[in-house]
Amino acid sequence: MAAARAVGVETPFLVILPLVAPVLMTMLIPVTIAGWGLRESAAALLWGAVGLTATDGVAVSVAYGLIVLVGSLPGAAVLALGRRA
């Protein structure tokens, strides 16, 4: 929901909720790096299948990916600094 609201998607929570698990499950398929590409494709297909715009699905998926990437940067910094010591 945070990613949806961040990109301005106003779709109700109860409409988005059933779409979350299938989209995130596509990240488990080991053919991409961190789910990029496959997650966005799944979002476009699923959102389009339930009558929402595929563009909104992709925007939410990209926003989610960026949120996760930014959230993991402190851990990457700790790992980088740990190797120097």
N, C-alpha and C positions, 0 to 999 in steps of 0.2 A: 504494500500500500504506500509505503514511503517513496518507492521508485515511481509509482503511478502518479502520486501527487506532485512529485518533483518535476515531472515533465508536463504537468497540467492535464492529465487524464482524470476525468471526473466520473468514471464508471463506478457504480456502487460496489461496496465491499463484497456483498453476497454474490455478485456476478463475477468478480475477479477471483474470489476464493477457490472455486473448483478448477480454475485454470492454472493455479500456481504449481501444484504438485507435478502435473504432466510436463510442464515447461522445465522445471528444475530437474526432473528425472532425465531429461535428454542430456544434461551435463555429465551424467555418469557414463555415457557411451564414449569409450576412449579413442575417438578419432579427431578430436580437436584439442586445442590448448585452453584449459579452464572453461570449456563449454562454449567459447565464442564461435559464432556462426551457426552451429547446430541449435543452440538455445534460441537465437533470434528467428531461425526458420520455423521452429516449433511454435514459437509465440505467434508468428504471422499466420500460420495454418490454424492454430487453435482459436485465436481471436476471430479470424475470418469465419471459421466454422460455426461460431455461436452468434454471428451477426454483428460483431464489433469490427472496427476498422483494423486491418492488418498493420497499418502504419503505427497505430497506438500500441499494439502488441510489441512491435519491434522497438519502439521508443522506450517502453517500460523495461524491456529486456536489456537494452543497452544501458539504461540508467542503473538497473540492478547490477550489471557487470562492473560498471564504474564505481558504484558504492562498495562492492566487495573488494575491488582492486585498491581503492583508497584506504579501506579498512585494514588491508593486509600490509600496507607500507610500513607501519611501525615495527611489525614483526620482521620484515625484510631488513630494516635498519639494524635491529638487534642482532640478527644473524650476521650481517656484514661487519658490524663492530666486534662481534665475538670472534670472528676469524682473524682479525687483525691482532688481537691480544695474545 
